[in-house]
Amino acid sequence: AWTGEIRGRVVCDVCGDSTIGPEDHVLEGAEVAVLCITKSGDVLNYQAFTNAKGIYTIAETMPESNKWDSCLARPINSFHEHCTQMHITNSGVKFKYNLPSGYSRTVGTFLYKPASSPTYC
């Protein structure tokens, strides 16, 4: 059997400057969708929520002949009351999954920003 894993983070970009700094914080409970196409052409949809460290993980074990070929990860929703606007540049990440069994693919951090940036940024 083949095992693959996809993981990533969701962060509140408090200043809205597309960088992660000391003023920013992870978003617990943010929803992420991952769509994968297998080598046999099947489409698999996954849904994950971030933990207290802002990290989501999707893992699957399947026959080697039917492993993921490519995937698209995208954030769906942030449940944080002050940080709900998605940065346009990070709306989704598409990638080929060419890692052997037991390895994980890390997706770039998805950033949300507040409706208005604080004045101390």
N, C-alpha and C positions, 0 to 999 in steps of 0.2 A: 504494500500500500504506500501511497505518497501522502505526505503531510505538508501543507503550506500555511503560512501565517502572514497576515497584513496587519500592520499597526501604525498608529499615528497619534497626533495630539491636536487639541483644539484650545486656543488661547484667546483671551480678551485683550486686544491691542488698545489699551486705554487711551493712548495718544493718537491713534489712527495713523501712525507713521510707517506702517508695514514692517516694523522691526520689533523684536521681542527684547524688552528691557526690564529693569527692576520694578517699574511701576505696573507692568502687565501681570495678569494672573490667569491660571488655567481655568477652564470651564468644565465643571463637573456636570454630568447629565446631558451634555450636548449630543445631538443625534447625527449619526453619519450613515450614509448608504454606500454600499459597495456592490457593483455589478461586475460579474466575471463571466468570461466566455471560456469554455473548456476546449481542449484540443479536439474533442468530438463535435463541437459546435453547440453544445447545450449552454443556455444562459442561466446563471445562478445569481439570485438577489440576496444580499445580506443586509442586516440592519444592526447597528451597534450603538451603544451609549458610552460616553466617556466616564472614567472612574474619578475618584477624588484627586488624582494627579493629572486629569485632563487627557488621559490616554484611552484609546479604544483599540480593541484587538478582535480580529476575525481569523479563526483557524478552521481548517477542514482537512479531513483525511479521506482519501478516495483512491480508486485504482490508478496506477501510474499512467495508464492509457487515456484516462479521462481528466488529467490534472488541468489546472487553470492555464490558459494561454495568455490572456490579457485581462486587465481589470480597470475599472474606473471608480475612483473613490470621490465622494462629494459630500459636503456637509448638508444637512437638511434643516436643522433647527438648533438654536441655542435657547435654553430655558432660563438663562440669567436675565433678570429684569432690566439691567442697565446695559447689557452688551448683546444686542440681537441683530445688528446690521453686518452682513457678510461683506468682506472685502471683495470687490469685483475680480481682482487678479487671482484669487485663490478659490474660484468657484468649483473646481474639480481637477483631479489629477488622473491622467490615463497612462498606463504603463504595461509593458510586456512582463509577464511573470515567468522568467526563465531560470529560477533558482531550483536547485535540487531539493529533495525531500528533507524536511526538518529545518529549513532556513526561513527566515522571516524577511519580508519586504517592508521597509519603513517609508511611509508617505510623508511628504512635507507637511509642516504644521498649517492647519487651517486657522485663519484669523477672523475674529469678529471685532467690531468696534462699537463704542457707545453711540447713541444718537447725537450727542454733542461732546466734543473733546473737553476735558478739564482744562482749567486755565494754568495749571502748574506744569504743563508739558512744554 
